[in-house]
Amino acid sequence: MPGKADLLLVILFGAGFAALPVFALLPSLWGFAAAWAVTYIVDELLHSRTPGFIRRLSGVHLNRTMRFAIRSTMLLMLAIWMKAPEPVLIAGLAAFCAHLLSIMSFTWLHHAIRARRALPVIVRNLDMSGAHIPGQPPAFLYRRYLRKLLHLDLLAHLGLIAGLAAGTWYPAAVGYALTAALSAVAVLALAVQLRKSRRMPEREEVIEEVNRRLAGYRPEVALYFSFAAVSQDFMYQVNMWIETLEQLDLRPLIVLRERASFRFLSRTRVPVLCVPKADDLAELDLSTVQVVLYPGNAGKNVHMLRIAEAKHVFIGHGDSDKLASSNRVSKVYDEIWVAGRAGRDRYQRVRHAISDSSIVEVGRPQLAPIRLHADHTPGSLPVVLYAPTWEGWSDDDCHTSLIPMGVALIEKLLAENVRVIYKPHPLTGRRSAEAAAADQAIQEMLRADNERRQGARVQSTGTAQRLKEIRDRLDELAGRAEGDDAQQVREARVPESDGAGDEWRELHAEWHRIFWENQGPERHNVIIESLPTLYECFNQADMLISDVSSVVADFVASLKPYVLTNALDLPDEEFRAAYTTAGGAYLLDSECARLPEILRSVREPRHDPMASQRRTLKEYVLGPDHPTSMERFNTAVNVLAERARAEREEDLAESSKGAGIPTQRTDSEELPGGSAGSAQRLSKA
C-alpha cells in the first residue's frame, strides 16, 4: 500500500489535472498556472516514488506523452478564452505540433539505433575488442530521452503564460522558437548517431569473435539458465550458484537466454554469454563443454540438451518437499544432483522411473555463510523470521500460509512482543490476488507497529546515503553498466584478478553491518529487495516460521529452531510423514494456538525438545559436514566431466577405426580434474 505521502501526491496529481480545464474555461490565469505547476512537479515525483501508479496510468492510455499533450491543449484553451491574438494561437499550435512531431521522429531514430546495436550474443568477462563495436550515442541523447524531449515544451509554456500575464507576445514568440528549435536540433543530432551506428559488425562477425574467445578460454562446465519472464524474482536461481562456479577446478561458463538477465546478474569473474535466439546458440562453439548444469526447468533447456557430447545435470535452486523438487521432467538429464539423502529418497518415492544411480548427493555449497545456532547471540527481543513461500503455479503446488493464516500469524506475533523480519517469496502475488492482499496487509501492520513502538529507529539521512553509495558501487562491480547491450560488450574485459571480488565481499559485509546496526533491537523489517540477503536474515533470526519450501531446508543448516505452518491442521504424524523437513520442526496450527509454547524454545533455550531432531535432520537433508559441500560438488563435476571425456574418446576411436585413421588418447593427467584425482575425491565423499 502507498504511504500517506505517496497518497497525497496521487491526490494532488488528480486534482491538478482536473483543475486545468476548469481554470482554462473560467478563465483564471493564476489558478491555471498553479494547477499546471502542480501537475508538472507531482508527475516527476510519482515517477520516482510510485512507478506502479504510473504504469497503471499508461495501461489506461494516460502515458507521459498524453499527459504532456493534455497540458499543452489546456494551455491553448486558456489562451483562447483570454482572447489571445489569432497569430499567437496559430504559432502556439504550430510549435506544439512541431514539438510532438520531433518527439515521434526522435523515437523512430532511437528505435532504429537500438535495433542496429542489438547483438546476437551479449558478453561479460571476455575481451571482445576484436569485434570493433562502436560506442553508443551520448547519454544525454540516448538515455531517458523521452523525459528530456517532452520537457522542452516548458519553454513554450512559460513563454505563453508570461505573455498572457504581461499582455505582450514577445515572450511567447521566444518560447515557441526555442522549443521548436531545440527539438529539431535533438532530432538532427540523433540522425548523425544513426549514421555512425552503421559501423556495427554483422551478426556473423560477432559470433565468429565470440567463438575465437571461447576457443581461447576452453570452457568445461556451463551453467545454463532460461526463464520466460526474467526479473530479479527469478535470477536468484543463477546468482546462488555463482560463488560455487568460481571455486570449481574446471573452467566455468554461464549461458543465459534472456537479455533482461544481465540487469539482475550478480558480480562474477566467470565468463557470461547471453544468447536470446536458438539459432545463434547453435552456432556457438561449445565443443569443450563437458558438463552442463541446469538450476531450473524451462522449455528452452532443449536448445542446450541437444549437445550430446556433454553430460547434463539438474541441480535446481533449492531442496524442498514440493512436487516441483521431484519433477518427472528431470528424466531428460543424465544426472540429478541433490543436497542429501532426503533428496534421493524424494525422487525414489515418486514413480518417475528415475534410476537411483542417476542421483548424486552433493550438498548445498552456498549455505556456507549461514552461522550456526551455537554462534548466534540473541538480542533483547526474540527475532522471528517469517518467510512464507508463494502460491505456486497451480493449486496442487500451493503451500503458502499467507492466504489462510498469514495476517493472523503476524497479529499473534505482535501480541507476543517479538521482533519480526518479514521476507516474502519474490513471486508472492503473481498468481493470487488473495496472497498479494495478505502480503500488503502484513507490510502495513508491521509499519504501523514500528510507528507505535518507542525506540524503533528511523534510518538517518547519512546512513541511507551510505547504503545507497555501497549499493551503487556493488551494481558497478556487478557490471550493471549504464549502457545498451552493445556498449556492455564493447567494455567487456577479462578480469585480471579477483580484486573486484574482494571489494565486493567487503562492501557486501559493510552494507549488512550498517543496515542491521541501524535497525536497533525492536524495529520490524520488511525485506522485499535483494539486500539484505535471505541468509543474512537467517543470521539475524532466532527462529524461522515458513511453509513447505527450500527456505526451510536451507535454514536447517543453522540448527536454530524453526516452525512449519500446518494450515490444513493435519495430524502431526501425518504432516511429518508427508514432509521430510517437518522432522525437526515445530508445527503451527491454522489458529496459531501453539505459538506461545513454540516461542519458549527461543525465550528458554533449554526448553527446545526438537534440538536433537534438527541435528539428525540436518545430515539427512543437507548431507555430512565432511567433506564440505563445496568439495563434494567439485568432485561430482570432475567425475562427470571425466566420464564425458572418456565417452568422447571412445566415440572418436570407433569412428576413426571405421575410417582407418590411427587414434591417440589424450593423457588425463593433462586435463584438470583427471580421472584418478576425481575418483579419489569421490570415494572420500
N, C-alpha and C positions, 0 to 999 in steps of 0.2 A: 504494500500500500504506500502511496506517496506520503511524504511528511507534510506537516502543516505549511511549511514554506513553499513546497512544490505545489500544493493545492491552491495556495494564494496566487502563485504565478499563473496557474491554469485559469483561475477565475479572472485575473487581470487580462490575460490573453483574450479570452472570450468576450469580456466586457469591452475591451479596446476595439476589436473588430466590429462588434455590434454597434458601437458608438460612431464609427466612421460615417456610415450613410446618414445617420441622424443629424450629426453636426454639418455634414455636407449639404443637406436639404434645408436646414434652418434658415440661412447658413450661419455658422459660428466658426470664424477662423481660428480663434484661440482654443476653443473646445476641440476642434478638429486636430489642431497641432498637438494638443496634449494626448489625444487618443492615438494619433499617428506615432508619436514618440514611444508611447507605451507598447504598441504592437511591435515596433522595431526592436526595442530593448528586450522585452519579455520573450520574443521569438528566439533571440540568440541565447538567452539564459535557459530556455526549455531544451534547446538542442544539447546542451552540456549536462543538464540536471535530470531531465526526464526524456531520454531518447525514445522510450517506449510510447509515450504520448504522441511524439512527433511522427513515429511510424504509423500509429493509428490514424492520424490526420491524413497521411499520404494514402492510406487504404480507402479513404472516402474522397479521394481526388483533391484534397486540400494540401498539396505538396508545397514546397518552398516557393517554387516559381509561381504557382497560382496565388499564393498569399501576397507576393510582391505585385503581381498584376492587379489584384483587388485594390491594393493601396493606391496604385497609380490611377486606376479608374475612378476611385472615390475622390482623389485629389482633383482630377479634371472636372468631376461633377461639382465639387465645391467652387472651382473657378468659374464654371458656367453660371451657377446661382449667384456668384458675387459679381456678375456682369463683366468678366474679363474680356478685353477686345478679342474679336474673332481671330486675328493673326496670331495672338498669343496662344489661343486654344489649338489652332491648327498646328502651330510649331510644336506645342507640347505633345499633341497626339503623334506627330511625326517622330519626335525624339524618343518617346516611349516605345513606339513600334520599331524604330531602328535599334533600340537597345535590346528588345526581345529577339529581333532578327539576328543580332550579333551573338546573343546567347545560343541560339539554335545553331548558328554556323560554328561557333567555338566548340559546342558539344559534339558536332559531327566530326570536326577536326581531331578533337581529343579522342573520340572512339576510334578513328582511323589510325591514329598513332599507337594507341594501346593494342589494336589488332596487329599492327606490323611488329610491335615489340613483344608479342606473345611468342614464347619459345616452346618447342616440343618437350624439352626437358629443363627443369629448374634444378640448380645445383647449389650445394653448400659444401664447403671444406674440400673442394677440388679446384685446382688452378685452371680456370677457363679463359685465361688471357689469350690463348691461341685462337679463340673464336672471333676476336676483334669486334666485340659488341659495342656500339656507340653509347655514350651516356644519355640518360633520359633528359627531357626538357627541363629547364629551370623550375624549381619547386613552386615559385610564385605563379607560374603559368599552368603547372601540371597538377598540383595537389590542391584539393578543395577549391577547384576553380569556380564552381557554380556559386558558392557563397561570395567569393570576391567579385565576380562579374555582376551578380544581382545587386550588390551594394553600390555599384556605380550609379544607380538611379538616385542615390542620396543627393548628388549634386543638382540634378534637375528638380527634385522635390524641394530641396531647400531654396533653390532659386525662385521657384514659382511661389512658395509660401512667403518668401521675403518680398516678392513683387506684389502679391495680394495685400500684404501688410502696409507697404510703403506707397502703393498706388503708382509705382513706376515699374517698367517691364524690363529694364536693363538687367537686373539680377536673374530674371527668368531666362533671358536670352543666353547669358553666360552659362548658367546651369545646364540648359539644353545642349549647348555646343560642347561643353566638357564631357557630359555623359555620352553623347554620340561619338565624339572623337576618341575618347579613351577606350570605348567598346570596340571601335574599329581598329585601333592600334593593337589591342589584345588579339583580335582575330588575325591580323596580319602577322604578328609575332609568332603565333602558333602555326600559321601556314608555313613559315620558314622552318619550324621544327619538324613539320610533316615531311618536308623535302629532305631534311637530314636523316629522318628515320628510314629512308630508302636504302641506307647503307647497312641495314641489319642483315646478318648472314642468313642464308637459306636454311630450311629445315634439315636438309641432308648434311650441310656443313656443321650444324650444331651437333647432330647425332654422331657424326664422324669424330668430332673433337671430344665428345663425351667418351666414346669408345677408346680413343687414344689414352685418355686419362685412366679409364678403367683397366686398360692393358698394363699401364704402369703400376697401378695400385694392386691389382690382382685380388679382389675381394673373395673371401672364402665363406663367410657367413652373412646372410641377408635377413634383416627384419623387414617384413612386408606388411603394409597396413593400408586398408581402404575402408571408407565408410561413406554412405550416400550423402549425409548432411554433416560435413566435418565442422567442428567447432571446438572450443576449449572443453566442452562437455564430453567429447569423445577422445581427444588427443591424449588424455591421461593414460589411455591404453598403450600408447607408444612411449610417452615420457617416463613411465615407471620402469621401462627396460633399458633406458639409455646408459645408466652407470654400469649395469651388468654387461652390456655390449662392450663398453670401453675396457673392461677388465679381462676379456677373453684372450686366449693365446692366439687365436686365429683372427685374421683381418676382417672386421665387420663392415657392413654397408646397410643403410636404411633406405628402403624404397617406399615412397608414398604415392598415392594415386590422385589426390585432390589438391588443387592449387591452394586452397584455403589452409591446408595443413601447416605450411610454413609459418603462418601467423601465430600458431599456438605450440610450435615445437620448442622444447626446452633446449638449453645450451648443450652442445655436444661437439666433440672433435671428430666424431665418426662422419665419414662422407655420406651425404644425403642426396638422393635423387627423387624428384617429384615428376612422375610421368603420367599425365592425365589420360592419354589415349593408348588403347591396347596395341594399335599398330606401331606406335613409337616404342613401346616397351618391347615388342617383339624384335625390334632392330638393335636393341642394346646388347652388347657382348657381355653376357653374364656367365660365360662358359667356365670361369674359375670358381664360381659359387658352388659349394658342396652341400651346404645346409641352409634351408630357408625356414625362418621362424615366423609363425603367424599368431599375433596376440588376439585376433578376432576372426569370426566367421563372416565373410562378406561375399557377395556374388562375384566381385572382381578378383577374388583369390584364384579363380580358374585360369586367369591370364598368367599367373606365376607357376601354378601347378603343372603347366604344360612342359616345364623344364624337367624332362625325365631323368637327366643325369644327376640331379640334385636330390637330396633327401628332404622331405617336407615334414615339419613338426608343428603341431598345435600347442602353443604354450599358454594361451589365454591371457586374461588380465586380472586374475584372482580366482582363488578356490572358494567355492561356496556349495551349499546344498541345493541350489536352484537347479531346475531341469536344464537350463542353458549350460551348466557346467558338465553335462554328460550328453551333449547333443549328438544325434546319430550322424550328423554331417562330418563329425570327426573321423569317420571311417575313411575319408579320402586321403588322410595324411599317413605318412609312413610310421610316425610315432606320435604319441600324445604324452606330453610331459606334465606331471602333476607335482604338487608340493610334497605330499607324504602318502602314507598307506591309505589314508582316508580317500584320497582322490582315486587311487587304484580301485578300491572297493566300490566307490560310487559308480564307476564305469561298469564294473562287473555285475552290480545289482540290476542294471538296466539291460534289457535284452536287445542289445545292438549288434551282437556278434563281433564285438571288438576284442581282438586277441590280447590276452594278458601280456604276451611278450612285446606288444607294441606300446605298452605303458611304462614310462620311466619316471622314477621318483627323483626330483632334482632340488627340492626345497624351494624357498622363496628368497632369492638373494637380496631383493630390495627392502627386506624388513630389517636390515642391519641398523638403521637409525633409531629403531624403537627401543626405548630404555626399559629395563626390567623393573618389576614391582619393587624389588629389594633396593633399587637405586632411586626410587621416587620419594620426594619429600612433600607430604601433604601440606595444604595451606590452611588458613583459619576456617574456611568453609569447605565442605566436600564439593568436589568438582565433578559433575556428571556430564559426559559427552553423549548427547542424543544424536545419533547418525542413522536416521531411517533410510531404507532403500527406496527406490522409485516404484511406480505402479506396474512396470514391466510392459512388454509388447502385447501381452494378452492377459485375460483374466486368469488363465491357468497358471501364469507365472507371476501373479500379483501377490507380493509378500509384504507390501508396505503397511506399516502401522499408522501412518499419517491419517488415513481416511477413517478407520474405525475408532482410533483411540489417541491420536497424536495430541490434539488440543487438551483432552482430559489429562493426559500424562504430564504435560507441561504445567497445568494448573496444580496438580498434586506435587510436582517437584518444587514449585514456587512456595507452596504451603509448607513443605518440609525444610525450607530455608537452606537451599543448596545453590551453588553457582552452576549455571547451565551453559554449556557450549553446544550450540545447535548447528550441525553441519548436514544439511540435506544432500541427497544424491544429486549430482549435476543435472540429471534428466527429470527431476521432480516436476510434475505438472505437464509434461509433454503430452501425455495421453489422457489424463484425467483432470477435469475441472475441479472435482472434489479435492484431489490431492493438492492442486495449486491453491485452492482456497484455504485448506488447512495449513499449508506452508506459510501463507501470508498472515493468517491469524496468529500463528506461533511467533512469527517475527515481531508482530505488533505487540503481543503480550510481553515479550522479553524487553522490547524497547520501553514499554510503559513501566515495567518493573524496575528497569535501570533508572528511570526518572524518579521513581518513588524512593529508591534506596539512598540512604545517606552514605556519602563517601564513594559512590560509584563514579569513577573518574570519567572525564570527557577528554578526548585526545587534544593535547595542546597544539597550537598552530606550528610551533617549532618541530614537535615530534612528527606531525603529519607531513611537514615539508621534507624532513629527513627520510621518512619512509618512502615518500614519492621519489626522492633522489635515488635511493637504493633500487627501487623498482625500475626506474628508467635505465639505470646502469645495468641491471640484470637483463632487461629487454635488449639492450645494446650488445651485451655479451652473448645473448642467445641468438644474435644475428637477425633480430627483428628490425631490419634497417628501414629507413624511410625511403622507399623506392619501389618501383614496379619489379616484376619478376626478372626482366632483362637486366635491370640495374643490380639486383642482388647477385645474379650470375656473373655479371661483369666484375663485381667486387669480391667474388668468392676466391678464397685462397686456402692453401693447405696450412693448417696450424703448425707453426714452427715448434711450439712446445705446449705444455698444458698450463701455462701461466694464467691464461684466462680461466681455466678450470679452478685453479687455486683461488683466484679472486672471486669467482662465482660462489664457491663454497663459503668463503669468509663473509661475503656480503649477505648470502642467504642466512647464515647464522646470526649476523648482526641484525638483519631485519626482524627475525623472530625474537631475538633478545629484546630489542626496543619495543616491539609490539606487545609482548606479554608483560613486560615491566610496566608499561603504560596503562594496562588494563586494571591493575590493582586486584585485591583478593576477593572482591564482591561482584564486579561487573559481569553480567551475562554477555556472551558473544554469539553473534550470528555470522557464520562463516560461509560465504557463497562465492568467494573468489578463489583463485589458485593459491594465494597466500593468505593465512598460514596453511601449510600442507596438512593433509589428513594425519600423517604420522607425528607431526608436531602437536596436533590436537591430542593424539594418543598420549604423548608425553606429559601434557598438562593435566590430563584427566585422572581422577581416582577410580572412576568406573565408567563403563560403556553401556548404553542402552541402545540396542539396534534390532534389526529384523534378520531374517534368513538372508544372508548376503556374504560376499567375500570380505567385507569390512570386519565381520566377527572373526573369521579365520585369521586375518592379519593381527587383530588385537590380541588373539590368544598368545602371540609371541611375547607379550609383555608380562603374562601371568597375573595381570590385575583382574579383579572381579569384573564380570560382565553379565549383562541381562539380555535374554531374548524375549521379544514380545510374543505372546500366545493369544493373538486377537480372537481366535475361534474358541478359546477356552477348552482345548483338547485336554484329555487326561495327561498328566505329566509323563507317564510311562509311554504313552502313545506318541507324544510330541518328541521325546528324546529318541525313541526308536526311529522316527521319521527323519530327524535332522541330526547329523553327526555332531555338529558344533554345539548342540544343546547338552552334550555330555558333561561339559564343565560350566554350564550356565545356570544362573538363577532365572526362573521362568516367571514372567509377569502377566497376570490375567488382564482381560479387557477392561475391568473396572479399576485396575491398579490398586486393589486392596492389599496386595502383598508388598507394596513399595516400602512402607516404613520398616518392615522386617528386613527386606533386602538391603536397605541403606545401612543397617547395622554392620554389615561386612566392611563398610568404609569408616563409619564412626567408631566401631570397636573392632579393630583389625584381628583380634584374637577370635572373634566370633565370625569366622569365614569358613563354613563347612565345605564349600566347594573348592577350596585351595588345592587339595590333593588331586581331585579330578582334573583340575586345569593343568597340572603338571603332566599327568598322564596323557591328556588330550593333546597337549602341545606337540609331543613327539609323533602322535598318531596323525595329526593334521598336517604338520609342517616338516616332519622328519627329524632326524637326530641333529644335535648341535655340532657334532664332529663326525666326519669332516664338515666344514662350513657349507652353507648353501651355495656360495659362490664357487667353491672347489667342486662340488658335485655337478653344478650346472656346466662349468667349464669342461669337466671331464666328459659329460654326456655329449657336448658339442664336438669335442675332439674325437671321441669314439665313432660317432655317427659320420663325421667328415672322413675319417679313415675308411669306413665302410664304403662310402660313396666313391672315394678314390680307387679302392680296390676293385669295385664293380666296374668302374670306367676302364681300368686297365684290362680287366678280363674281357670286356666287350671289344676293346681295341685289339687285343690279342686274337680273339676269334675272327674279327673282321679282317685282320692282317693275314691270318692263316689262309682264309678263303681267297685272298688276293695274292698269296705267295710272297708277302713282304715280311722280312725279319723284324722282330719287335724287341724293344729294350725296356725293361721295367724301371720305373722311377724309384730311386732309393728313398724309402720312407723316412730315413734319418734326415733327408734334406728338406722335409716338409714339416712345418710347425705342428706339434701335437701328433707325432708319428705313432704308429700302432702300438709299439712296445710301451711307451710312456703313457698313452691313453688307457691301455688295458690295465696297467698297474694302478693308475689313479681310480679307475672304475672299481677294481677289486677292493680298494680301500673304502670306497663309498658304500 
